[in-house]
Structures are given as C-alpha cells and as structure tokens.
Amino acid sequence: MTIRPETTADHAAIFEINRLAFGHEAEANLVDGLRDGGFVRLSMVPEVESKIVGHILFSRLSIHTETSVVEALALAPMAVIPSHQRRGIGTKLVEEGLRACREAGHRIVVVLGHPAFYPRFGFSASLAVPLASPFSGGESWMAVELVPGALAGVVGRVEYPGPFGAFS
Ligand SMILES: CC(C)(COP(=O)(O)OP(=O)(O)OC[C@H]1O[C@@H](n2cnc3c(N)ncnc32)[C@H](O)[C@@H]1OP(=O)(O)O)[C@@H](O)C(=O)NCCC(=O)NCCS
C-alpha cells in the first residue's frame, strides 16, 4: 500500500469512497465543499494495486480565544471502503496524515470521531474540553497537539469552515 496526496484525477473516486464508507453523500459533499472553498490543507489517499481504497482530509479552522486567534486543523472526514476495512489501512492513514501535518508546520488537530479509535494516535477528549464547538461536550470531541504544549492555555471557541454547517 502507498499513501499519497490527492490529485485532481482522484476527485470522483474520493467522492465515491466517502459515499460508500458512510452510506450516504453528506461527507462526500463536505469534501467537495471544503475543496471548493479553499479550506483543505491536506488530503491523502491510500492506494492498493493502483486502486484508491480510502481517504483522509484535514482542513483549516480557527480557535478564537479572548485575546487571539489560534490556527488549527480539523480531521474530517476519513474513510476506508467497506471491503478494505479492519486491515490497518485507516490506522496508517491517520499516522501518515498527522506526520505530514506536523511536517507542514501545523500544531493542533481536532476531530469528532470514534473514542475507541483516535486516542491511539494521541487524540484526547480532555485536551479538547477548553475548546467550544457545535460538536464539543462528549468523549467523541478530541484534540491532539502536533507540537507539545500547542494547546497550553488555549481556551476558546472553534470556528469551522462554512461547509461543516450542514453537520452542526
Ligand atoms: C473508521 C475507519 C476509517 C477505520 O478504517 P480501518 O481501515 O477499518 O481502520 P483500521 O483497520 O486501521 O483499524 C480498525 C480500528 O478502527 C476501529 N473502528 C472502526 N470502525 C469503528 C466504529 N464504527 N466504531 C468504533 N471503532 C471503530 C476499530 O476499533 C478498530 O480497532 P482495533 O484495531 O482495536 O480493532 C473505517 O472503518 C470507515 O471508513 N468507517 C466508516 C466511516 C467512518 O466512520 N469514518 C470515521 C469518522 S470519525
């Protein structure tokens, strides 16, 4: 398996992967909306035998504190096609995605996701407690520091890009 950044030629396959994995088009439409709006910072696909079998997307968001605006990323959505799930592909995607985000200089990632899946990559619900969002308040709302201490003292309101409005 190889993991690489998306290209324009992948857009239709990425739509289909998200539609298949989630069983509806909302997340696939979110990907298109984030791309069209210029919010995407990293979008990667795993390839098995020249076929794309998954997708992970990171888009920009802002955390508004009392005194400043802190830039961060949202991990959403991510998907592996049903026929290839539970083989470790999703794990590799998150690991490689976070590595690439860190390498690009990003410092914070937030996610609304399965509490059994994301903590293994360093995501923590307690780190996200000071971050208010339409999705906060439960164990599925998590954050990870790509740079140690990046969230120290950060208390504020997360502003998601417009296309997430369909989910709040
Ligand atoms: C979540 C998803 C991307 C994981 O991809 P994957 O390639 O199957 O993941 P891996 O094989 O690397 O890891 C499987 C792990 O994911 C966890 N997992 C997968 N789906 C899960 C679910 N619906 N709820 C809780 N945990 C889940 C399992 O606990 C498993 O952990 P284990 O290794 O302890 O058994 C994939 O199942 C998927 O596309 N699901 C549908 C779309 C979705 O829910 N996306 C995530 C939104 S946050």
The ligand as an SDF file (V2000), in Angstrom:
LIG
                    3D

 48 50  0  0  0  0  0  0  0  0999 V2000
  -13.2010    4.3460   10.7420 C   0  0  0  0  0  0  0  0  0  0  0  0
  -12.4610    3.7640    9.5460 C   0  0  0  0  0  0  0  0  0  0  0  0
  -11.8640    4.8780    8.6890 C   0  0  0  0  0  0  0  0  0  0  0  0
  -11.3220    2.8780   10.0670 C   0  0  0  0  0  0  0  0  0  0  0  0
  -10.6060    2.3780    8.9750 O   0  0  0  0  0  0  0  0  0  0  0  0
   -9.9860    0.8910    9.0220 P   0  0  0  0  0  0  0  0  0  0  0  0
   -9.0720    0.7410    7.8580 O   0  0  0  0  0  0  0  0  0  0  0  0
  -11.0900   -0.0920    9.1720 O   0  0  0  0  0  0  0  0  0  0  0  0
   -9.1680    1.0020   10.3770 O   0  0  0  0  0  0  0  0  0  0  0  0
   -8.0570    0.0150   10.9470 P   0  0  0  0  0  0  0  0  0  0  0  0
   -8.1910   -1.3480   10.3100 O   0  0  0  0  0  0  0  0  0  0  0  0
   -6.7410    0.6760   10.8720 O   0  0  0  0  0  0  0  0  0  0  0  0
   -8.4590   -0.0170   12.4690 O   0  0  0  0  0  0  0  0  0  0  0  0
   -9.6690   -0.5940   12.8360 C   0  0  0  0  0  0  0  0  0  0  0  0
   -9.9640    0.0280   14.1570 C   0  0  0  0  0  0  0  0  0  0  0  0
  -10.9340    1.0270   13.9490 O   0  0  0  0  0  0  0  0  0  0  0  0
  -11.8940    0.9540   14.9600 C   0  0  0  0  0  0  0  0  0  0  0  0
  -13.1710    1.2330   14.3470 N   0  0  0  0  0  0  0  0  0  0  0  0
  -13.5120    1.1410   13.0630 C   0  0  0  0  0  0  0  0  0  0  0  0
  -14.7990    1.4930   12.9060 N   0  0  0  0  0  0  0  0  0  0  0  0
  -15.2650    1.7960   14.1140 C   0  0  0  0  0  0  0  0  0  0  0  0
  -16.5080    2.2090   14.6080 C   0  0  0  0  0  0  0  0  0  0  0  0
  -17.5810    2.3770   13.8020 N   0  0  0  0  0  0  0  0  0  0  0  0
  -16.6070    2.4620   15.9230 N   0  0  0  0  0  0  0  0  0  0  0  0
  -15.5560    2.2870   16.7410 C   0  0  0  0  0  0  0  0  0  0  0  0
  -14.3470    1.8750   16.3170 N   0  0  0  0  0  0  0  0  0  0  0  0
  -14.2240    1.6320   15.0310 C   0  0  0  0  0  0  0  0  0  0  0  0
  -11.8710   -0.4260   15.4820 C   0  0  0  0  0  0  0  0  0  0  0  0
  -11.9650   -0.3210   16.8860 O   0  0  0  0  0  0  0  0  0  0  0  0
  -10.5250   -0.9800   15.1000 C   0  0  0  0  0  0  0  0  0  0  0  0
   -9.7770   -1.0080   16.2500 O   0  0  0  0  0  0  0  0  0  0  0  0
   -8.9920   -2.3430   16.6890 P   0  0  0  0  0  0  0  0  0  0  0  0
   -7.7510   -2.2930   15.8870 O   0  0  0  0  0  0  0  0  0  0  0  0
   -8.7560   -2.0950   18.1450 O   0  0  0  0  0  0  0  0  0  0  0  0
   -9.9010   -3.4670   16.3730 O   0  0  0  0  0  0  0  0  0  0  0  0
  -13.3890    2.8870    8.6650 C   0  0  0  0  0  0  0  0  0  0  0  0
  -13.9490    1.8840    9.4740 O   0  0  0  0  0  0  0  0  0  0  0  0
  -14.5130    3.6600    8.0000 C   0  0  0  0  0  0  0  0  0  0  0  0
  -14.3450    4.1930    6.9070 O   0  0  0  0  0  0  0  0  0  0  0  0
  -15.6780    3.7050    8.6410 N   0  0  0  0  0  0  0  0  0  0  0  0
  -16.8640    4.3530    8.0750 C   0  0  0  0  0  0  0  0  0  0  0  0
  -16.6890    5.8400    8.0150 C   0  0  0  0  0  0  0  0  0  0  0  0
  -16.3170    6.4390    9.3550 C   0  0  0  0  0  0  0  0  0  0  0  0
  -16.9420    6.1390   10.3690 O   0  0  0  0  0  0  0  0  0  0  0  0
  -15.2760    7.2930    9.3300 N   0  0  0  0  0  0  0  0  0  0  0  0
  -14.7140    7.8700   10.5290 C   0  0  0  0  0  0  0  0  0  0  0  0
  -15.4850    9.0490   11.0040 C   0  0  0  0  0  0  0  0  0  0  0  0
  -14.7560    9.5910   12.5180 S   0  0  0  0  0  0  0  0  0  0  0  0
  1  2  1  0
  2  3  1  0
  2  4  1  0
  2 36  1  0
  4  5  1  0
  5  6  1  0
  6  7  2  0
  6  8  1  0
  6  9  1  0
  9 10  1  0
 10 11  2  0
 10 12  1  0
 10 13  1  0
 13 14  1  0
 14 15  1  0
 15 16  1  0
 15 30  1  0
 16 17  1  0
 17 18  1  0
 17 28  1  0
 18 19  1  0
 18 27  1  0
 19 20  2  0
 20 21  1  0
 21 22  1  0
 21 27  2  0
 22 23  1  0
 22 24  2  0
 24 25  1  0
 25 26  2  0
 26 27  1  0
 28 29  1  0
 28 30  1  0
 30 31  1  0
 31 32  1  0
 32 33  2  0
 32 34  1  0
 32 35  1  0
 36 37  1  0
 36 38  1  0
 38 39  2  0
 38 40  1  0
 40 41  1  0
 41 42  1  0
 42 43  1  0
 43 44  2  0
 43 45  1  0
 45 46  1  0
 46 47  1  0
 47 48  1  0
M  END
$$$$
